[in-house]
Amino acid sequence: MVAADSEGRKDPGVRMFRRERSIPLRGSAAALCNNLSVLQLPVRNLTHFGVVHGPSAQLLSAAPEGVPLAQRQLHAKEGAGVSPALITQVHWCVLPFRVLLVLTSHRGIQVYESDGSVMVYWHALDSGDASPVQAMFARGIACSGHFICVGTWSGRVLVFDIPAKGPNIVLSEELAAHPTSITDIASEPAQGQDCMADMVTADDSGLLCVWQSGPKFKLSTRIPGFGVPCTSVQLWQGTVAAGYGNGQVRLYETSTGILHVQINAHARAICALDLAPEVGKLLSAAEDTFVHMWKLSRSPESGHIEVEHCHGECVPDTQVCGARFCDPSGRSFAVTGYDLAEILRFSSV
Amino acid sequence: MSVRTLPLLFLNLGGEMLYILDQRLRAQNIPGDKARRDEWTEVDRKRVLNDIISTMFNRKFMEELFKPQELYSKKALRTVYDRLAHASIMRLNQASMDKLYDLMTMALKYQVLLCPRPKDVLLVTFNHLDAIKGFIQDSPALLHLVDETFRQLLEIYGGLPAGEFHLIRQTLLAFFQDLHIRVSIFLKDRVQNSNGRFVLPVSGPVPWGIEVPGLIRMFNTKGEEVKRVEFQHSGNYVAAPKEGSFELYGDRVLKLGTNMYSVNRPVETHMSGPSNNLASQTQQSIAPPNPLAKEELNFLARLMGGMEIKKPGGPEPGFQLNLFTTDEEEEQAALSRPEELSYEVVNIQAIQDQQRNKELARIMGEFEITDQPRWSASKGDDLLAMMDEL
């Protein structure tokens, strides 16, 4: 395990990270992007983890020291097709009145109660005008207000209206702004006074769309791609953080779409980004075996977003496929890797 | 998953198979005039490779292969290679066929995992095809067939966007997930660890189109760079020298997919399965019970129906090829072969009664490979006659 820390004035408290006890998985992690979801439950002193294996996904809960407590496996709902349906992503959605777990696959979208015990909703993908050479799948999950948004292979984003309780979930809208498959979706509560949340969707061409959520989602900014897939995306205080297939992390202003920071962060495609919003920390992970931590801030002079490198971690011989912070202050994070049947954990000393 | 993965998987695995068979046949090479009736000569070797390659690149077969379709299970695909390996006078027993398939699979897993860019899997495929053309230099008709496949690959994959290649890569890696067989030549070269996992280097050239990590650039509203900061990166990367060629002929630059076996680096016999931990057994425990699904059987029938097996002129014995150097090693390998890697012959009782699958049952019935040093001439004839009728 190799750690590299940048020079410069830094909060020494988060400079060094050590490897904590791993959590074993029943099945190895699949080589997908964004293949780790974490639900922090500090009140109950629990952390939930979700990892996709292939035709199944594993949910497990762990105590603070990483001691696994309970686990459950979910399977993709079968439909027509030759091989078993593969899951593309699993993600917890924290809505104002409830927490739901969403699972996307090559057949459709499955929505569960947060512990995965009960499926409350199933949406089958509509082949529509898919040509035989296109693989159908749902991918990209985020919640915004009382909506859950899920991306699809065609570029359409499905918007589901979620009631405060019960299974009466309704498909309320289909957003059609992307020409190619959706890769990831992120959201955060809006900064303005009108209490509308912001959301960003990303696709295989690298195009980013920023939306204002509401009964009807409104496209507010379009940030063109440059021929490289945007594999993972995050939103923080009016800034879009986007990770790309060429190993770059780029930060854009949501209101203008202007590029303010470009980081040559990784030597392979980025597979995951995560944010600790309370402290403005960004985590980037890639197939090059590295996980990097960055500190976002606003320049006092220009007001533009700036970034500095905090920490780098090498996970030897592991093609990382998921990375998430495990606490709101960004003091600990977890990592998954292709073919690895454990969740690796790191925390600052 | 991507529906365009099968041609890449099949051609690359086929290429690895040819590398291994070629090396093994050379190792057992006896000069023509000194050879006894049951020993391999240079002429035999060339003929075996020729026969397999001509079966592989048969037009009808390629047509089926290139249709957009999902990937089938390892078992189904293994059946195709069983048949391919027997497209000549060569015979492999179960243990040798097992080992051959394991070597092919681990080699391709390594190549896919280490591809710098997802698109580079195409360069790996071209490396295999370039080498295959090297095996059949004196057969212009065969060369033409291979070139046709080359062109088809260029047509289908040449213009695919990066996102599609990402999906193809993910599909291939899903196929190879949880395979950790240790291969001697990989262990020796230190590209594989003793736990069966491949080494992922953090030094060397970055992929074409990627910048060396370590730089942060900040811009103002006008797009002008206002600040430039470097950060420490414990990898040791340098810029990519040049891009490999995606043309019919050209320098591929990438070494993955070229022949790693040679006279000095023979196909070694020591192989072991994954260590006995929970993870390696998960693939079997999670997957639903197997006989081959109906759709897989239909696929096999279609695919192998397109395979034309050449019948050699006149009665001729089939020659046994052994991938192990001694009988003891072979026995040991069979004993120590982990349960989850056993590729049993498909249980044909599971097949529903369908016309197509009756044909398939007939094909399957041929795969009872018995341990004989030499087929009698008549038996060999019957076998080939059966294949011919399809």
Interface residues (C-beta under 8 A of the other chain):
Chain A: V2 A3 A4 D5 S6 E7 P24 L25 R26 G27 S28 A30 A31 L32 H53 G54 P55 S56 Q73 G81 V82 S83 P84 L86 H106 P132 V133 Q134 A135 T180 S181 T183 D203 D204 S205 G227 V228 P229 T231 G245 N246 G247 Q248 T256 I258 L259 H260 V261 Q262 I263 N264 A265 H266 A267 R268 A269 D288 T289 F290 S302 H304 E306 V307 E308 H309 G312 C314 P316 D317 T318 Q319 Y338 D339 A341
Chain B: M1 S2 V3 R4 P68 Q69 E70 L71 Y72 S73 L113 P116 P118 P161 A162 G163 E164 H166 L167 R169 Q170 L173 A174 Q177 D178 H180 N193 R197 F198 V199 L200 V202 V206 P207 G209 I210 E211 V212 P213 G214 L215 I216 R217 M218 F219 N220 T221 G223 V226 K227 V229 F231 Q232 H233 S234 G235 Y237 L278 A279 T282 Q283 I286 A287 P288 A293 E295 E296 F299
